[in-house]
Amino acid sequence: MYDGKYFSLNYNKNIYKELLVLIIMIVISFILFRRNFLLFHTIAELFTVIIAFIMGAISLSTYWANTNRSIIVLGMAYGFIGIFGLIHVFTYKGMGPFADSTGNLAAQLWIVAGYMESLSYLISFVLWEKKININLKKVFFSYLFATISLLVSIFYLKIFPLCIADGDKVTLFKLISEYIIIGIFILDIIYFIRHRKGNIEKSHLFILISLTISAISEIFCSFYIQLEILTCYGLVFKLISYYYIYIAFVKTSLQEPYLVLRNLNDSLRRKNNRLESLVEKLKIETEHRKKVERANLRKRQILDGVLESTIDGILVIDNDKNLIHINSPFVKMMDIPDEIILNRDTKEIIKYIIGNSKDPLDFDTYLKEALNTKRAYTYYLRHKNNKIYEVTSLPYIDGGKKAGVVINFRDITDRKVIEDLKTNIEMRNQLLEEAKKIDEMKSNFLTTIAHEIRTPLNIILGVIQLLSYKEVDEDKEYYKLSKESFKALEKNTFRLIKLADNLMDITKIDSGYMHLNLGNHDIISIIRNTTYSVAEYIKNTNISITFKTDMEERIMACDEKKIERVLLNLLSNAVKFTKPDGHILVSVKNKEESIIIKVKDNGIGIPNHMLDKVFERLKQVDTSLRRMNEGTGIGLSIVKSIVEMHGGSISVKSQVNKGSEFIIELPVYIEKEDNKQVYVDTYMGIDRVNIEFSDIYGIN
């Protein structure tokens, strides 16, 4: 078979070389034409004659090896066409004694060669397409007879029609013949393309190029009487045409047979090598089989020894629950009687094991699962002798398929006892650590609460003691109290109320008794009023508060008092930890199904390791500030609970010495009046601003 890949590689390598050769040939042709037209004509025609004779010689010498008989016919035809071309050269006008004065002989030979070339292509293509078995001898003698007959009719009988009359006039026969030849070439091209559609190889492409250029050459040469330059063009195209048909002919008549023979020879050599290797392989396999049989026997002996030497008990059962193997450690481990072992009855062995198990039903279920599964399966067998066995089943593979199950019994009694002791110790240590944490939390909480209660009580007691040093209005029988003392009593009373409220709220949250008094309120108005109240309250602190919103009103379901308390707590924290000349920003952003509330300050900030703990109870960021700003550490925990009761979420962003930002997102929906429930308010109507800011010194 023709190696198309080999041809493609060589073609790609030589394409530029071929183009260079063609360019050089065209340049030389035009140089010769300019200098001496007759010399140029003679050399060009001789080149085509030589190529034609070479193709004829190749076809005659390789016809026995070439499977493409149609291309052989075309090669023979070119051999005889070369005869007419050679005689045409010597009879051309101006060539001396062989030529006539009119150039008629040369024209007649040219017409004959044109007919023979164009018709030979058509005959070759038809034979190629029909795959007709051709008798090459008959073809050769047919062309020989036609050639002799035509030469005799031209030179001796003088019956071939004139092509050039006196006065270098072209006859009608020559004009019609040239048009017919051109038409046959075009018909050749159409026939070739139509019957090679979808199956054009490189050699086919060369034939198509040669045909096309031959038609162009014939067109130019048909007008040579009018203009010699057209004859030059025609001869150049004829050279190119012969060059491409020569390439196609060489590829199909020389390379293809050679490649076929080479491939056949390689195939025979490979088959012979394979036969020799098969014979050698059979010898090796025979020796190998004997070695394998001896090795398998030895492996079986070693395997039996290993299975008997292991401390684990091993039981092997096939898919039909027949006993394949059982080792001595298993017999001793399960204390199976000899009569059961001798019977080698799997059902009796399993029945005996189940009968001595503390959980017979569980072990029976395990065995059923082990026989059906294709993966490792583990079970812990508790024997009546108080032993604990780790029973592991693995698929028994034979020939690449699951043929049964291997059950391994391992005594883990001592290990299990140690693991249980370790587990108990770890659990006790964990409980002890938790108890320590709870005790520490209680101690810290009681210490904080005692401090929080004692501080306002000391101030209240100090004010009362001061009253005994004041003058008493005996008529009205009451003590005179200064404004500062009154403020101190009021502020510390608020602190006690805040402490009591926080303790009650945290207790309600833990017990599930805190409820929301939901109503449809303008959340923007609530936030704005609360922010302005705080701004008015802290106006003497040199801390500014700004309120910013992207909407004027948003009605939604919420507990007005508890939302107010959330904001007051966040603002009081911001004031506590913001230095003088600081700034606090309260902003509200509207979303389609929720609302975003942000409280941002530029205070001391929160360390990264405390960001996840600020909402936990009894957690304070900086205890060094407690003397200036008191607190129990449960305010943010209550804030988070209230936000989550509204279905929202709260988060914090902070950087040390740059400030903190608390972000609340609340879902927006409308509460139906039918679902509204009212719960008792325990705030007693006291201004929540006074209560929330009562533990900050330096205000009012």
C-alpha positions as CSV (number, residue, x, y, z in Angstrom):
1,M,0.0,0.0,0.0
2,Y,1.2,3.5,-0.8
3,D,2.7,5.3,2.2
4,G,0.8,8.6,2.1
5,K,2.5,9.9,5.3
6,Y,5.9,9.2,3.9
7,F,5.0,11.1,0.7
8,S,3.6,14.0,2.6
9,L,6.7,14.4,4.7
10,N,9.0,14.4,1.6
11,Y,6.6,16.7,-0.3
12,N,6.6,19.2,2.5
13,K,10.4,19.1,2.7
14,N,10.9,19.5,-1.1
15,I,8.1,22.0,-2.0
16,Y,10.3,25.1,-1.7
17,K,13.1,23.4,-3.7
18,E,10.6,22.5,-6.4
19,L,9.3,26.1,-6.5
20,L,12.8,27.4,-6.8
21,V,13.5,25.0,-9.7
22,L,10.4,26.1,-11.5
23,I,11.3,29.8,-11.1
24,I,14.8,29.2,-12.4
25,M,13.4,27.2,-15.4
26,I,10.9,30.0,-16.2
27,V,13.7,32.7,-16.0
28,I,16.1,30.7,-18.2
29,S,13.3,30.1,-20.7
30,F,12.5,33.8,-21.1
31,I,16.3,34.6,-21.4
32,L,16.7,32.1,-24.2
33,F,13.5,33.3,-25.9
34,R,14.8,36.9,-25.9
35,R,18.2,35.8,-27.4
36,N,17.1,33.1,-29.9
37,F,13.5,31.9,-30.3
38,L,14.4,28.8,-32.4
39,L,17.1,27.7,-29.9
40,F,14.6,28.2,-27.0
41,H,11.9,26.2,-28.9
42,T,14.3,23.4,-29.7
43,I,15.6,23.0,-26.1
44,A,12.1,23.2,-24.5
45,E,10.7,20.6,-26.9
46,L,13.7,18.3,-26.4
47,F,13.2,18.5,-22.6
48,T,9.5,17.4,-23.0
49,V,10.6,14.6,-25.4
50,I,13.2,13.4,-22.9
51,I,10.6,13.4,-20.1
52,A,8.1,11.5,-22.3
53,F,10.7,8.9,-23.2
54,I,11.7,8.5,-19.6
55,M,8.0,7.9,-18.6
56,G,7.6,5.4,-21.4
57,A,10.8,3.5,-20.3
58,I,9.6,3.5,-16.7
59,S,6.2,2.1,-17.6
60,L,7.7,-0.7,-19.7
61,S,10.2,-1.6,-17.0
62,T,7.9,-1.5,-13.9
63,Y,4.5,-2.7,-15.3
64,W,5.0,-6.1,-13.6
65,A,5.2,-4.5,-10.1
66,N,2.8,-1.6,-10.5
67,T,-0.8,-2.3,-9.4
68,N,-2.1,0.9,-11.1
69,R,-2.4,-0.3,-14.7
70,S,-4.0,2.9,-15.9
71,I,-1.0,4.9,-15.0
72,I,1.1,2.4,-17.0
73,V,-1.1,3.0,-20.0
74,L,-0.6,6.8,-19.6
75,G,3.2,6.2,-19.4
76,M,3.3,4.1,-22.6
77,A,1.2,6.8,-24.3
78,Y,3.8,9.5,-23.4
79,G,6.5,7.3,-24.8
80,F,4.8,7.4,-28.2
81,I,3.9,11.1,-27.8
82,G,7.6,11.7,-27.3
83,I,8.2,10.2,-30.8
84,F,5.9,12.7,-32.4
85,G,7.5,15.5,-30.3
86,L,11.0,14.5,-31.4
87,I,10.0,14.5,-35.1
88,H,8.2,17.8,-34.5
89,V,11.5,19.4,-33.3
90,F,13.4,18.5,-36.4
91,T,10.5,19.4,-38.8
92,Y,9.9,22.8,-37.2
93,K,10.2,25.8,-39.5
94,G,13.8,27.0,-39.7
95,M,15.4,23.7,-38.7
96,G,17.0,22.9,-42.0
97,P,16.5,20.0,-44.5
98,F,13.9,18.2,-42.3
99,A,11.5,21.1,-42.2
100,D,9.2,22.3,-45.0
101,S,8.8,25.9,-46.0
102,T,5.4,26.3,-44.5
103,G,5.8,24.5,-41.2
104,N,2.9,22.2,-42.0
105,L,4.7,19.0,-41.0
106,A,5.5,20.4,-37.5
107,A,1.9,21.6,-37.0
108,Q,0.5,18.2,-38.1
109,L,2.8,16.4,-35.7
110,W,1.8,18.9,-32.9
111,I,-1.9,18.2,-33.5
112,V,-1.4,14.4,-33.5
113,A,0.6,14.6,-30.2
114,G,-2.1,16.9,-28.7
115,Y,-4.9,14.4,-29.7
116,M,-2.9,11.4,-28.4
117,E,-2.0,13.2,-25.1
118,S,-5.5,14.5,-24.3
119,L,-7.3,11.2,-25.3
120,S,-4.7,9.1,-23.4
121,Y,-5.6,11.0,-20.2
122,L,-9.3,10.3,-20.7
123,I,-8.7,6.6,-21.5
124,S,-6.4,6.3,-18.5
125,F,-9.0,7.9,-16.2
126,V,-11.8,5.7,-17.5
127,L,-9.7,2.5,-17.0
128,W,-8.7,3.8,-13.5
129,E,-12.3,4.4,-12.5
130,K,-13.8,1.2,-13.9
131,K,-10.9,-0.9,-12.5
132,I,-10.6,-2.8,-15.8
133,N,-7.9,-5.5,-16.1
134,I,-5.7,-4.3,-18.9
135,N,-3.6,-6.4,-21.3
136,L,-0.5,-4.2,-21.5
137,K,0.9,-5.9,-24.5
138,K,-2.3,-5.1,-26.5
139,V,-2.1,-1.5,-25.3
140,F,1.6,-1.2,-26.4
141,F,1.0,-2.7,-29.9
142,S,-2.2,-0.6,-30.3
143,Y,-0.2,2.6,-29.7
144,L,2.6,1.3,-31.9
145,F,0.2,0.7,-34.8
146,A,-1.5,4.1,-34.4
147,T,1.9,5.8,-34.3
148,I,3.1,4.1,-37.5
149,S,-0.2,4.7,-39.3
150,L,-0.2,8.4,-38.5
151,L,3.4,8.9,-39.5
152,V,2.8,7.1,-42.8
153,S,-0.3,9.2,-43.4
154,I,1.7,12.4,-42.8
155,F,5.1,11.6,-44.6
156,Y,4.3,9.1,-47.3
157,L,0.6,9.0,-48.1
158,K,0.1,12.7,-47.6
159,I,-3.5,12.1,-46.6
160,F,-3.4,13.8,-43.2
161,P,-5.3,17.2,-43.4
162,L,-3.2,20.3,-43.9
163,C,-2.7,22.5,-40.9
164,I,-0.6,25.3,-42.4
165,A,-1.2,26.5,-45.9
166,D,0.9,28.7,-48.1
167,G,1.6,32.0,-46.7
168,D,1.6,30.7,-43.1
169,K,-2.1,30.6,-43.0
170,V,-3.7,28.3,-40.4
171,T,-6.3,25.9,-41.8
172,L,-9.8,25.4,-40.4
173,F,-8.8,21.8,-39.5
174,K,-6.0,23.0,-37.3
175,L,-8.2,25.6,-35.5
176,I,-11.0,23.1,-34.9
177,S,-8.5,20.4,-33.8
178,E,-6.8,22.8,-31.3
179,Y,-10.2,23.7,-29.8
180,I,-11.2,20.0,-29.6
181,I,-7.9,19.2,-27.9
182,I,-8.5,22.0,-25.4
183,G,-12.0,20.8,-24.8
184,I,-10.7,17.2,-24.2
185,F,-8.3,18.5,-21.7
186,I,-11.1,20.4,-19.9
187,L,-13.2,17.2,-20.0
188,D,-10.3,15.3,-18.5
189,I,-10.1,17.8,-15.6
190,I,-13.9,17.6,-15.0
191,Y,-13.9,13.8,-15.1
192,F,-10.9,13.5,-12.9
193,I,-12.3,15.9,-10.2
194,R,-15.7,14.4,-10.2
195,H,-14.5,10.8,-9.8
196,R,-11.8,11.7,-7.2
197,K,-14.0,13.8,-4.9
198,G,-13.1,13.2,-1.3
199,N,-10.2,10.9,-2.1
200,I,-7.5,13.1,-3.7
201,E,-3.9,12.1,-2.9
202,K,-0.7,14.0,-3.6
203,S,-0.1,12.2,-6.9
204,H,-3.7,13.0,-7.9
205,L,-3.1,16.6,-7.2
206,F,0.0,16.6,-9.4
207,I,-2.0,15.0,-12.3
208,L,-4.7,17.6,-11.9
209,I,-2.1,20.4,-12.0
210,S,-0.4,18.9,-15.1
211,L,-3.8,18.7,-16.9
212,T,-4.7,22.3,-16.1
213,I,-1.3,23.6,-17.2
214,S,-1.5,21.5,-20.4
215,A,-4.8,23.1,-21.3
216,I,-3.3,26.5,-20.7
217,S,-0.3,25.6,-22.8
218,E,-2.5,24.5,-25.6
219,I,-4.4,27.7,-25.5
220,F,-1.3,29.8,-25.8
221,C,0.3,27.7,-28.5
222,S,-2.9,27.8,-30.6
223,F,-2.2,31.5,-31.3
224,Y,1.5,31.3,-32.0
225,I,1.2,32.6,-35.5
226,Q,-0.1,35.9,-34.3
227,L,2.5,36.4,-31.5
228,E,5.7,34.5,-30.8
229,I,5.6,35.5,-27.1
230,L,2.4,33.4,-26.7
231,T,4.3,30.4,-28.0
232,C,7.0,31.1,-25.4
233,Y,4.3,31.1,-22.7
234,G,2.8,27.9,-24.1
235,L,6.2,26.1,-24.1
236,V,6.9,27.2,-20.6
237,F,3.6,25.9,-19.4
238,K,4.2,22.7,-21.4
239,L,7.5,22.2,-19.5
240,I,5.8,22.8,-16.2
241,S,3.0,20.4,-17.2
242,Y,5.5,17.6,-18.1
243,Y,7.4,18.3,-14.9
244,Y,4.3,17.6,-12.7
245,I,3.1,14.6,-14.7
246,Y,6.6,13.2,-14.4
247,I,6.5,13.7,-10.6
248,A,3.1,12.0,-10.4
249,F,4.3,9.2,-12.6
250,V,7.5,8.6,-10.6
251,K,5.5,8.6,-7.4
252,T,3.0,6.0,-8.6
253,S,5.2,3.9,-10.9
254,L,8.5,3.9,-8.9
255,Q,7.9,4.8,-5.3
256,E,4.6,2.9,-4.8
257,P,5.9,-0.4,-6.1
258,Y,9.1,0.0,-4.2
259,L,7.2,0.8,-1.0
260,V,4.8,-2.1,-1.6
261,L,7.7,-4.5,-2.0
262,R,9.6,-3.1,0.9
263,N,6.5,-3.3,3.1
264,L,5.8,-6.9,2.0
265,N,9.4,-7.8,2.7
266,D,9.2,-6.1,6.1
267,S,6.0,-7.9,6.9
268,L,7.4,-11.3,6.0
269,R,10.5,-10.6,8.0
270,R,8.4,-9.6,11.0
271,K,6.3,-12.7,10.7
272,N,9.4,-14.8,10.6
273,N,10.8,-13.1,13.6
274,R,7.5,-13.6,15.5
275,L,7.5,-17.3,14.6
276,E,11.0,-17.6,15.9
277,S,10.2,-15.7,19.1
278,L,7.0,-17.8,19.6
279,V,9.0,-21.0,19.4
280,E,11.6,-19.5,21.9
281,K,8.8,-18.3,24.1
282,L,7.1,-21.7,24.2
283,K,10.4,-23.2,25.4
284,I,10.7,-20.5,28.1
285,E,7.1,-20.9,29.2
286,T,7.5,-24.6,29.5
287,E,10.5,-24.2,31.7
288,H,8.8,-21.3,33.6
289,R,5.6,-23.4,34.2
290,K,7.7,-26.2,35.8
291,K,9.4,-23.6,38.0
292,V,6.1,-22.0,38.9
293,E,4.6,-25.4,39.9
294,R,7.6,-26.1,42.1
295,A,7.4,-22.6,43.6
296,N,3.7,-22.9,44.2
297,L,4.2,-26.1,46.1
298,R,6.9,-24.4,48.2
299,K,4.7,-21.4,48.8
300,R,1.8,-23.6,49.9
301,Q,4.1,-25.2,52.4
302,I,5.4,-21.9,53.7
303,L,1.8,-20.4,53.8
304,D,0.6,-23.3,55.9
305,G,3.5,-22.8,58.2
306,V,2.8,-19.1,58.5
307,L,-0.9,-19.6,59.2
308,E,-0.1,-22.1,61.9
309,S,2.5,-19.8,63.5
310,T,0.4,-16.7,63.8
311,I,-1.2,-15.7,67.1
312,D,-4.5,-14.8,65.3
313,G,-7.2,-17.3,64.6
314,I,-8.0,-17.7,60.9
315,L,-11.2,-19.1,59.3
316,V,-11.6,-19.3,55.5
317,I,-15.0,-20.0,54.0
318,D,-16.0,-20.0,50.3
319,N,-19.2,-18.4,48.8
320,D,-21.2,-21.6,49.5
321,K,-20.1,-21.6,53.2
322,N,-17.8,-24.6,52.8
323,L,-14.7,-24.7,54.9
324,I,-11.5,-24.0,53.0
325,H,-9.0,-23.6,55.9
326,I,-8.8,-23.4,59.7
327,N,-5.7,-22.9,61.8
328,S,-4.7,-24.3,65.2
329,P,-4.7,-20.8,67.0
330,F,-8.4,-20.5,66.0
331,V,-9.3,-23.9,67.4
332,K,-7.5,-23.1,70.7
333,M,-8.9,-19.6,70.9
334,M,-12.6,-20.7,70.4
335,D,-12.0,-24.0,72.4
336,I,-13.7,-26.0,69.6
337,P,-14.0,-29.8,70.3
338,D,-12.0,-32.2,68.1
339,E,-15.0,-34.0,66.7
340,I,-16.4,-30.7,65.2
341,I,-13.0,-29.9,63.6
342,L,-12.7,-33.4,62.2
343,N,-16.1,-33.2,60.5
344,R,-15.0,-29.9,58.9
345,D,-18.6,-28.7,58.9
346,T,-18.8,-25.0,58.7
347,K,-22.3,-24.8,60.1
348,E,-21.3,-26.7,63.2
349,I,-18.2,-24.5,63.8
350,I,-20.3,-21.3,63.4
351,K,-23.1,-22.7,65.6
352,Y,-20.5,-23.5,68.3
353,I,-19.0,-20.0,68.2
354,I,-22.5,-18.4,68.3
355,G,-23.4,-20.6,71.3
356,N,-20.4,-19.2,73.2
357,S,-21.0,-15.6,72.3
358,K,-22.5,-13.1,74.8
359,D,-24.4,-11.5,71.8
360,P,-25.4,-14.5,69.6
361,L,-27.8,-12.5,67.4
362,D,-25.2,-9.7,66.7
363,F,-22.5,-12.2,65.7
364,D,-24.9,-14.1,63.4
365,T,-25.8,-10.8,61.7
366,Y,-22.1,-10.0,61.3
367,L,-21.4,-13.3,59.6
368,K,-24.2,-12.7,57.1
369,E,-22.8,-9.2,56.3
370,A,-19.3,-10.5,56.1
371,L,-20.2,-13.1,53.5
372,N,-22.1,-10.6,51.3
373,T,-19.8,-7.6,51.5
374,K,-16.8,-6.9,49.2
375,R,-14.9,-4.7,51.7
376,A,-13.2,-5.1,55.1
377,Y,-15.7,-5.6,57.9
378,T,-14.9,-5.5,61.7
379,Y,-16.9,-6.8,64.7
380,Y,-16.0,-7.2,68.4
381,L,-17.0,-10.6,69.7
382,R,-17.5,-10.9,73.5
383,H,-17.0,-14.5,74.5
384,K,-18.6,-16.1,77.5
385,N,-15.1,-16.6,79.0
386,N,-14.9,-12.8,79.2
387,K,-12.5,-12.6,76.3
388,I,-12.9,-9.8,73.7
389,Y,-12.0,-10.7,70.1
390,E,-11.6,-8.3,67.2
391,V,-13.1,-10.1,64.3
392,T,-12.2,-8.8,60.8
393,S,-13.5,-10.2,57.6
394,L,-11.7,-9.7,54.2
395,P,-12.8,-10.9,50.7
396,Y,-11.0,-14.1,49.6
397,I,-10.0,-13.5,46.0
398,D,-9.3,-16.4,43.6
399,G,-8.7,-15.8,39.9
400,G,-9.6,-12.1,40.3
401,K,-13.1,-12.9,41.7
402,K,-14.5,-13.0,45.2
403,A,-14.5,-16.7,46.1
404,G,-15.2,-16.4,49.8
405,V,-14.2,-14.6,53.0
406,V,-11.2,-14.7,55.3
407,I,-12.2,-14.2,59.0
408,N,-9.4,-13.1,61.4
409,F,-9.9,-13.5,65.2
410,R,-7.6,-11.4,67.4
411,D,-7.6,-11.4,71.2
412,I,-7.8,-7.7,72.3
413,T,-9.0,-8.2,75.8
414,D,-6.0,-6.5,77.5
415,R,-6.0,-3.7,74.9
416,K,-9.7,-3.1,75.3
417,V,-9.3,-2.8,79.1
418,I,-6.5,-0.3,78.7
419,E,-8.5,1.7,76.1
420,D,-11.5,1.9,78.4
421,L,-9.3,3.1,81.2
422,K,-7.8,5.8,79.0
423,T,-11.2,6.8,77.8
424,N,-12.5,7.1,81.4
425,I,-9.5,9.1,82.4
426,E,-9.8,11.5,79.5
427,M,-13.5,12.0,80.2
428,R,-12.8,12.7,83.9
429,N,-10.1,15.2,82.9
430,Q,-12.4,16.9,80.5
431,L,-15.2,17.1,83.1
432,L,-12.7,18.4,85.6
433,E,-11.5,21.1,83.1
434,E,-15.1,22.1,82.4
435,A,-15.9,22.3,86.1
436,K,-12.8,24.5,86.7
437,K,-13.9,26.8,83.8
438,I,-17.4,27.0,85.2
439,D,-16.1,27.6,88.8
440,E,-13.8,30.3,87.4
441,M,-16.7,31.9,85.5
442,K,-18.8,31.9,88.6
443,S,-16.0,33.4,90.7
444,N,-15.4,36.1,88.1
445,F,-19.1,36.8,87.8
446,L,-19.6,37.0,91.5
447,T,-16.5,39.2,91.9
448,T,-17.7,41.5,89.0
449,I,-21.3,41.7,90.4
450,A,-20.0,42.4,93.9
451,H,-17.8,45.2,92.5
452,E,-20.6,46.6,90.4
453,I,-23.1,46.6,93.3
454,R,-20.6,47.9,95.9
455,T,-19.4,50.9,93.8
456,P,-22.8,52.6,93.5
457,L,-23.8,51.6,97.1
458,N,-20.6,53.2,98.5
459,I,-21.4,56.4,96.6
460,I,-25.0,56.4,97.8
461,L,-23.8,55.6,101.4
462,G,-21.3,58.5,101.2
463,V,-23.9,60.9,100.2
464,I,-26.2,59.8,103.0
465,Q,-23.3,60.2,105.5
466,L,-22.7,63.7,104.2
467,L,-26.3,64.6,105.1
468,S,-25.6,64.3,108.8
469,Y,-23.1,67.1,108.6
470,K,-25.6,69.4,106.9
471,E,-28.0,71.7,108.6
472,V,-31.5,70.3,109.0
473,D,-34.6,72.3,108.5
474,E,-36.3,71.6,111.9
475,D,-39.6,73.0,110.8
476,K,-39.9,70.8,107.8
477,E,-37.8,67.9,109.2
478,Y,-35.8,67.0,106.1
479,Y,-32.2,67.1,105.1
480,K,-30.9,69.6,102.6
481,L,-29.3,67.9,99.6
482,S,-26.9,69.6,97.1
483,K,-27.4,69.2,93.3
484,E,-24.1,67.2,93.0
485,S,-25.2,64.8,95.8
486,F,-28.6,64.3,94.1
487,K,-26.9,63.6,90.7
488,A,-24.6,61.0,92.4
489,L,-27.6,59.3,94.1
490,E,-29.5,59.3,90.8
491,K,-26.6,58.1,88.6
492,N,-25.7,55.2,90.9
493,T,-29.3,54.2,91.3
494,F,-29.5,53.9,87.5
495,R,-26.4,51.8,87.7
496,L,-28.1,49.4,90.1
497,I,-31.2,49.3,87.9
498,K,-29.0,48.5,84.8
499,L,-27.3,45.7,86.7
500,A,-30.6,44.3,87.8
501,D,-32.0,44.6,84.3
502,N,-29.0,42.8,82.8
503,L,-29.2,40.0,85.3
504,M,-32.9,39.5,84.8
505,D,-32.6,39.6,81.0
506,I,-29.8,37.1,80.9
507,T,-31.8,34.8,83.1
508,K,-34.8,35.2,80.8
509,I,-32.7,34.5,77.8
510,D,-31.3,31.3,79.3
511,S,-34.7,30.1,80.5
512,G,-36.5,31.1,77.2
513,Y,-38.8,33.6,78.8
514,M,-37.6,36.7,77.0
515,H,-40.2,37.7,74.3
516,L,-40.5,40.5,71.8
517,N,-43.4,43.0,71.7
518,L,-43.5,43.1,67.9
519,G,-45.1,46.0,66.1
520,N,-44.9,47.7,62.8
521,H,-42.6,50.7,63.5
522,D,-40.5,53.1,61.5
523,I,-37.0,51.7,62.1
524,I,-35.4,54.9,60.8
525,S,-37.2,57.0,63.3
526,I,-36.2,54.7,66.2
527,I,-32.6,54.8,65.2
528,R,-32.5,58.5,64.5
529,N,-34.3,59.5,67.8
530,T,-32.0,57.2,69.9
531,T,-28.9,58.6,68.2
532,Y,-29.9,62.2,68.8
533,S,-30.8,61.5,72.4
534,V,-27.3,60.1,73.0
535,A,-25.7,63.0,71.2
536,E,-27.6,65.4,73.5
537,Y,-26.7,63.4,76.5
538,I,-22.9,63.4,75.8
539,K,-22.6,66.9,74.4
540,N,-20.1,67.9,77.1
541,T,-17.6,65.1,76.3
542,N,-16.1,66.5,73.1
543,I,-17.2,63.3,71.3
544,S,-19.3,63.9,68.2
545,I,-22.1,61.6,66.9
546,T,-23.3,61.6,63.3
547,F,-26.4,59.9,61.9
548,K,-26.5,58.9,58.2
549,T,-29.3,57.1,56.2
550,D,-30.1,56.5,52.6
551,M,-33.9,56.6,53.2
552,E,-36.3,58.6,55.3
553,E,-38.7,55.8,56.4
554,R,-38.9,52.0,56.5
555,I,-41.8,50.4,58.3
556,M,-41.0,46.9,59.6
557,A,-41.9,44.5,62.4
558,C,-39.7,45.0,65.5
559,D,-39.7,45.6,69.3
560,E,-39.2,49.3,69.6
561,K,-37.9,49.2,73.2
562,K,-35.4,46.4,72.6
563,I,-34.0,47.9,69.3
564,E,-33.5,51.1,71.3
565,R,-31.7,49.2,74.0
566,V,-29.4,47.5,71.4
567,L,-28.4,50.9,70.0
568,L,-27.9,52.4,73.4
569,N,-25.6,49.5,74.4
570,L,-23.5,49.8,71.3
571,L,-23.4,53.6,71.6
572,S,-22.4,53.4,75.3
573,N,-19.6,51.0,74.4
574,A,-18.5,53.4,71.7
575,V,-18.5,56.3,74.1
576,K,-16.6,54.3,76.8
577,F,-13.7,53.4,74.5
578,T,-13.5,56.6,72.4
579,K,-11.1,59.3,73.6
580,P,-12.1,63.0,73.6
581,D,-12.4,64.7,70.2
582,G,-13.4,61.3,68.9
583,H,-16.2,60.6,66.4
584,I,-19.0,58.0,66.3
585,L,-21.0,57.3,63.1
586,V,-24.4,55.6,63.1
587,S,-25.5,54.7,59.6
588,V,-28.5,52.9,58.1
589,K,-28.5,51.2,54.6
590,N,-31.6,49.9,52.9
591,K,-31.6,46.5,51.1
592,E,-34.4,44.8,49.3
593,E,-35.3,42.3,52.0
594,S,-33.3,43.6,55.0
595,I,-31.8,46.7,56.6
596,I,-28.2,47.3,57.7
597,I,-27.4,49.2,60.9
598,K,-23.7,50.2,61.6
599,V,-22.2,51.8,64.7
600,K,-18.6,52.9,64.0
601,D,-16.1,54.7,66.2
602,N,-12.4,55.7,66.1
603,G,-11.6,54.6,69.6
604,I,-9.1,52.1,71.0
605,G,-10.3,49.1,69.0
606,I,-10.4,45.4,69.8
607,P,-7.4,43.0,69.4
608,N,-7.8,40.3,66.8
609,H,-7.7,37.5,69.4
610,M,-10.8,39.0,71.1
611,L,-13.0,39.6,68.0
612,D,-14.6,36.1,68.3
613,K,-15.2,36.6,72.1
614,V,-16.8,40.0,72.4
615,F,-20.3,38.6,72.3
616,E,-19.6,36.0,74.9
617,R,-20.7,36.6,78.5
618,L,-18.3,38.0,81.1
619,K,-15.8,38.9,78.4
620,Q,-14.2,42.4,78.5
621,V,-11.7,43.6,76.0
622,D,-9.5,45.8,78.3
623,T,-9.8,45.3,82.1
624,S,-7.4,48.2,82.6
625,L,-10.3,50.6,81.7
626,R,-12.7,49.3,84.3
627,R,-11.8,51.9,86.8
628,M,-12.9,54.6,84.3
629,N,-15.7,52.7,82.7
630,E,-17.5,50.0,84.6
631,G,-19.3,47.0,83.2
632,T,-20.3,43.3,83.8
633,G,-19.3,42.0,80.4
634,I,-22.8,40.7,79.5
635,G,-24.2,43.7,77.6
636,L,-23.1,42.6,74.1
637,S,-24.3,39.0,74.9
638,I,-27.8,40.5,75.5
639,V,-27.5,42.6,72.3
640,K,-26.7,39.5,70.2
641,S,-29.6,37.6,71.7
642,I,-32.1,40.5,71.0
643,V,-30.8,40.8,67.4
644,E,-31.1,37.0,66.8
645,M,-34.6,37.1,68.3
646,H,-35.5,39.5,65.5
647,G,-34.1,37.0,63.0
648,G,-31.0,39.1,62.3
649,S,-27.3,38.9,62.8
650,I,-24.5,41.0,64.3
651,S,-20.8,41.1,63.6
652,V,-17.8,43.3,64.4
653,K,-14.8,44.7,62.5
654,S,-12.0,46.3,64.5
655,Q,-8.3,47.4,64.5
656,V,-6.4,48.3,67.6
657,N,-6.1,52.2,68.0
658,K,-8.2,52.7,64.8
659,G,-11.7,51.9,66.1
660,S,-14.5,49.4,65.9
661,E,-17.6,48.9,63.7
662,F,-20.6,46.8,64.8
663,I,-22.8,45.7,61.9
664,I,-26.4,44.6,62.4
665,E,-28.6,43.1,59.6
666,L,-32.3,42.7,60.4
667,P,-34.9,41.1,58.1
668,V,-37.7,43.4,56.9
669,Y,-41.3,42.1,57.1
670,I,-44.7,43.3,58.3
671,E,-46.3,41.8,61.4
672,K,-50.0,40.9,61.1
673,E,-52.2,42.5,63.7
674,D,-53.8,39.1,64.4
675,N,-50.4,37.6,65.4
676,K,-49.5,40.4,67.7
677,Q,-48.8,39.5,71.4
678,V,-48.1,42.0,74.1
679,Y,-45.7,41.2,77.0
680,V,-45.2,43.2,80.3
681,D,-42.4,45.9,80.1
682,T,-40.1,45.7,83.1
683,Y,-38.3,49.0,82.3
684,M,-40.7,51.0,84.6
685,G,-40.7,54.0,82.2
686,I,-37.2,55.1,83.1
687,D,-35.2,56.9,80.5
688,R,-32.9,54.2,79.0
689,V,-30.2,56.7,78.1
690,N,-29.6,57.5,81.8
691,I,-29.6,53.8,82.6
692,E,-27.2,52.7,79.8
693,F,-24.7,55.5,80.4
694,S,-24.8,55.4,84.2
695,D,-21.5,53.4,84.4
696,I,-19.5,56.0,82.4
697,Y,-17.8,58.6,84.5
698,G,-17.4,62.2,83.4
699,I,-20.9,62.5,81.8
700,N,-23.3,65.0,83.5
